[in-house]
Amino acid sequence: MPDALEKLMRVYAQRGFADWKNAGNRLRTAAQQCLANAIVESDWQIDQVIAGRHKGFIPMPHHGYNKKLDWCFFWPRIVENELRSLILFVLVNGKRRRCIAFRFESDADGAHGYTHVQLTLGWSKVAKLPHVLPWLPVSYPAFPVPAQDWLELFLAMATAVHGRYGGIDDLILDLVETGLAGEHVPRINDALERRLVKLGEEAGP
């Protein structure tokens, strides 16, 4: 994993875990049931997940979506020391066990041939998310994502959760030192603008 991504992911995860500690007991219990007891329980486990030595979902910061969704979690899926996908789990309504999951992948050489996000039921045939509806399509549609590398793909996932203005831009500035924030906020804006330009070109006059 690139150093810049690992550094950003670690401080982002630490903020999310700190927020998660303040969640109510009912919400925490519901999330644990929906994620089959796969939520990280310590800073040490966070480090292990990011290093690819532990499987688990990391709570995302409760910023920007706190009135629309109960909580969001992510897992950087690392196989043989290589980041393969970012799995986003959304607990829409913990009381009703309503949840959904997405998989972000940089797949230039894979079946899709482009960086994308799609629905997912889990991360393997045996590791399923028990409360995600089993009939959801997990191969197509696969929506293109305007990300040029894993760092931009991580930022795209975070932007999808927190929103842009007053969301991910404020959160990034709050999380990291000025030098690093100055690098990431323009990359968010550039990625979104590239997509808007491309959509306009495809639409034609």
C-alpha positions in Angstrom: 0.0 0.0 0.0 1.4 3.4 -0.9 2.8 5.3 2.2 0.5 8.4 1.6 -2.6 6.2 1.5 -1.5 4.1 4.6 -0.9 7.3 6.5 -4.2 8.9 5.6 -6.1 5.6 6.1 -4.6 5.2 9.6 -5.5 8.6 10.9 -9.0 8.4 9.3 -9.5 5.0 10.9 -8.4 6.2 14.3 -10.9 9.1 14.1 -13.7 6.6 13.1 -12.8 4.3 15.9 -12.9 7.1 18.4 -16.3 8.2 17.2 -17.5 4.5 17.3 -16.6 4.3 21.0 -19.3 6.9 21.7 -22.1 5.0 19.8 -25.0 3.7 21.8 -25.1 0.1 23.0 -28.1 -0.9 20.8 -26.4 0.5 17.7 -23.2 -1.3 18.5 -25.0 -4.6 19.1 -26.9 -4.3 15.8 -23.8 -3.5 13.9 -21.9 -6.5 15.4 -24.8 -8.8 14.4 -24.9 -7.4 10.8 -21.1 -7.7 10.5 -20.9 -11.1 12.0 -18.6 -9.9 14.9 -16.1 -8.5 12.4 -15.7 -4.9 13.7 -12.3 -4.0 15.0 -12.1 -3.6 18.8 -8.8 -1.8 19.3 -6.2 0.5 17.8 -3.9 -2.6 17.5 -6.5 -4.4 15.4 -6.8 -1.3 13.1 -3.0 -1.5 12.5 -3.3 -5.2 11.8 -6.2 -4.7 9.3 -4.3 -1.9 7.4 -1.2 -4.1 7.4 -3.2 -7.0 5.9 -2.7 -9.3 8.9 -6.3 -9.2 10.2 -9.7 -9.3 8.6 -12.1 -6.7 10.0 -14.2 -3.7 9.4 -13.1 -0.3 10.6 -15.7 2.3 11.8 -15.7 5.4 9.6 -15.8 8.8 11.2 -19.4 9.8 12.0 -19.2 13.0 10.0 -21.7 14.3 7.4 -24.0 11.3 7.3 -25.1 11.1 10.9 -28.8 12.0 10.2 -29.1 9.8 7.1 -27.4 6.6 8.0 -26.7 4.8 11.3 -23.0 4.1 10.6 -20.5 3.2 7.9 -17.5 0.8 8.0 -14.7 -0.1 5.6 -12.3 -2.9 5.2 -9.2 -2.6 3.0 -9.0 -6.1 1.6 -5.3 -7.0 1.3 -4.2 -10.3 -0.3 -0.5 -11.3 -0.4 0.5 -7.8 0.7 -1.5 -6.2 -2.2 -4.5 -4.1 -1.8 -7.3 -5.7 -3.8 -10.4 -3.9 -2.9 -12.1 -1.4 -0.5 -15.3 -2.9 1.0 -17.8 -0.3 2.2 -20.5 -1.5 4.6 -23.4 0.8 5.3 -25.6 0.2 8.3 -28.7 2.1 7.1 -31.0 1.2 10.0 -29.5 -0.9 12.7 -32.8 -1.4 14.5 -34.3 -3.1 11.4 -31.0 -4.8 10.4 -31.1 -3.0 7.1 -27.7 -2.8 5.5 -25.9 -2.8 2.2 -22.3 -3.2 1.0 -20.2 -2.0 -1.9 -16.8 -3.0 -3.3 -14.4 -0.4 -4.7 -11.8 -2.0 -7.1 -9.0 -0.8 -9.3 -9.4 -3.4 -12.0 -7.6 -2.3 -15.1 -6.6 -5.9 -15.8 -9.6 -7.7 -14.4 -13.0 -8.7 -15.7 -14.3 -5.1 -15.9 -11.2 -3.4 -17.2 -11.7 -0.2 -15.3 -11.8 1.2 -11.8 -15.3 0.8 -10.4 -17.7 0.3 -7.5 -20.3 -2.4 -7.4 -22.6 -4.0 -4.8 -21.2 -6.9 -2.8 -22.5 -9.6 -0.5 -19.2 -10.3 1.2 -15.6 -11.0 0.4 -15.7 -14.7 -0.5 -18.1 -17.6 -1.0 -17.9 -18.5 2.6 -17.6 -15.1 4.3 -21.0 -13.6 3.7 -22.7 -10.5 5.2 -25.7 -12.2 6.8 -28.2 -9.3 6.6 -27.4 -8.0 3.1 -30.1 -9.1 0.7 -28.8 -12.2 -1.1 -30.5 -11.4 -4.5 -28.6 -8.2 -5.0 -26.5 -8.2 -8.3 -22.8 -8.3 -7.4 -21.1 -8.4 -10.9 -23.1 -5.8 -12.8 -23.7 -2.9 -12.8 -20.1 -1.9 -12.1 -20.0 1.9 -12.0 -16.8 3.6 -13.3 -15.0 5.7 -10.6 -12.8 8.7 -11.6 -9.8 7.5 -9.6 -6.3 7.2 -11.0 -4.8 5.2 -8.1 -5.7 3.6 -4.7 -5.4 6.9 -2.8 -8.0 8.6 -5.1 -10.2 5.5 -4.8 -10.1 5.7 -1.0 -11.0 9.4 -1.2 -13.8 8.5 -3.6 -15.2 6.0 -1.1 -14.9 8.5 1.7 -16.5 11.3 -0.4 -19.5 9.0 -1.2 -20.1 8.6 2.6 -19.3 12.1 4.0 -20.3 14.3 1.0 -18.1 16.9 -0.5 -18.6 20.4 0.8 -18.7 20.4 4.6 -18.0 16.7 4.4 -14.8 15.1 3.2 -13.0 18.4 2.6 -13.6 19.6 6.2 -12.9 16.1 7.6 -9.5 15.8 5.8 -8.5 19.3 7.0 -9.4 18.3 10.5 -7.6 15.0 10.4 -4.2 15.7 9.0 -1.5 18.3 9.1 -1.7 21.2 6.7 0.9 19.8 4.2 -1.0 16.5 3.7 -4.4 18.2 3.6 -3.1 20.6 1.0 -2.3 17.5 -1.2 -5.5 15.6 -0.7 -8.3 18.2 -1.0 -7.2 19.2 -4.5 -7.1 15.6 -5.5 -10.7 15.1 -4.4 -11.7 18.2 -6.4 -9.6 17.2 -9.5 -11.1 13.7 -9.5 -14.7 15.0 -9.3 -14.1 17.7 -11.9 -12.5 15.2 -14.3 -15.6 13.0 -14.1 -17.9 16.0 -14.7 -15.9 17.1 -17.8 -15.9 13.5 -19.2 -19.7 13.2 -18.7 -20.1 16.5 -20.5 -17.9 15.3 -23.4 -19.9 12.1 -23.7 -23.2 13.9 -23.7 -22.1 16.0 -26.7 -23.5 19.4 -27.8 
